[in-house]
């Protein structure tokens, strides 16, 4: 895989992770306002984008594991950064939703 192909995959991962991040921030806002069902629905929606990002990443990992040389650039690193921080955000938002729910009871 050449650098241009890896760059395009990096952009794809950034797009999916960025979409998930935006949805998770919205979910946190909904939970803060006591809209727990909507918050959980949004977390599920964000998770779909994260699965898409993970699938793209896994495809690239499988190619490298099978011996294909992959030329990485900074955009791919940026994509990985976005994905990992958004995965962490999902965990934090999920915990905050539960905390807001308990405080509201």
C-alpha positions as CSV (number, residue, x, y, z in Angstrom):
1,X,0.0,0.0,0.0
2,X,1.5,3.3,-1.0
3,X,1.5,6.5,1.0
4,X,-1.4,8.0,-0.9
5,X,-3.7,5.0,-0.2
6,X,-2.7,5.0,3.5
7,X,-3.4,8.7,3.6
8,X,-6.9,8.2,2.2
9,X,-7.5,5.5,4.9
10,X,-6.3,7.9,7.5
11,X,-8.8,10.5,6.3
12,X,-11.5,7.9,6.5
13,X,-10.6,7.0,10.1
14,X,-10.6,10.7,11.0
15,X,-14.0,11.2,9.5
16,X,-15.6,8.2,11.3
17,X,-13.9,9.1,14.6
18,X,-14.8,12.8,14.2
19,X,-18.4,11.9,13.6
20,X,-18.5,9.7,16.6
21,X,-16.8,12.3,18.8
22,X,-19.4,14.9,17.9
23,X,-22.3,12.5,18.6
24,X,-20.7,11.6,22.0
25,X,-20.5,15.2,23.0
26,X,-24.2,15.6,22.1
27,X,-25.0,12.5,24.1
28,X,-23.3,14.0,27.1
29,X,-25.3,17.1,26.8
30,X,-28.5,15.1,26.6
31,X,-27.6,13.2,29.8
32,X,-26.8,16.4,31.6
33,X,-30.4,17.5,30.8
34,X,-31.8,14.2,32.0
35,X,-32.6,12.9,28.5
36,X,-31.1,9.4,29.2
37,X,-32.8,7.4,26.5
38,X,-31.7,9.9,23.9
39,X,-28.2,9.9,25.3
40,X,-27.9,6.2,25.1
41,X,-29.3,6.1,21.6
42,X,-26.6,8.6,20.6
43,X,-23.9,6.5,22.2
44,X,-25.2,3.6,20.1
45,X,-25.0,5.8,17.0
46,X,-21.5,6.9,17.8
47,X,-20.5,3.3,18.3
48,X,-21.6,2.5,14.8
49,X,-19.2,5.1,13.5
50,X,-16.5,3.7,15.7
51,X,-17.1,0.2,14.4
52,X,-16.7,1.6,10.8
53,X,-13.4,3.3,11.8
54,X,-12.2,0.1,13.5
55,X,-13.1,-2.0,10.4
56,X,-11.0,0.3,8.2
57,X,-8.2,0.1,10.7
58,X,-8.4,-3.7,10.9
59,X,-8.4,-4.1,7.2
60,X,-5.1,-2.1,7.0
61,X,-3.7,-4.2,9.9
62,X,-4.6,-7.4,8.1
63,X,-2.8,-6.3,5.0
64,X,0.3,-5.5,6.9
65,X,0.1,-8.8,8.8
66,X,-0.1,-10.6,5.5
67,X,3.2,-9.1,4.5
68,X,2.1,-6.1,2.5
69,X,4.4,-3.1,2.9
70,X,2.5,0.0,4.1
71,X,3.9,3.5,3.8
72,X,2.5,5.6,6.6
73,X,2.3,9.3,6.8
74,X,1.3,11.8,9.5
75,X,-2.4,11.7,8.4
76,X,-2.6,8.1,9.2
77,X,-1.0,8.8,12.6
78,X,-3.5,11.6,13.1
79,X,-6.4,9.2,12.2
80,X,-5.2,6.7,14.8
81,X,-5.0,9.5,17.4
82,X,-8.5,10.5,16.6
83,X,-9.8,7.0,16.9
84,X,-8.1,6.2,20.2
85,X,-9.1,9.4,21.9
86,X,-12.7,9.0,20.7
87,X,-12.7,5.4,22.1
88,X,-11.6,6.8,25.4
89,X,-14.3,9.6,25.2
90,X,-16.9,6.9,24.6
91,X,-15.9,5.2,27.9
92,X,-16.0,8.5,29.8
93,X,-19.3,9.6,28.3
94,X,-20.9,6.2,29.1
95,X,-19.7,6.6,32.7
96,X,-21.0,10.2,32.9
97,X,-24.4,9.1,31.6
98,X,-24.6,6.6,34.4
99,X,-23.5,9.2,37.0
100,X,-26.0,11.7,35.8
101,X,-28.7,9.1,36.0
102,X,-27.8,8.2,39.6
103,X,-27.6,11.8,40.7
104,X,-31.0,12.4,39.2
105,X,-32.7,9.6,41.1
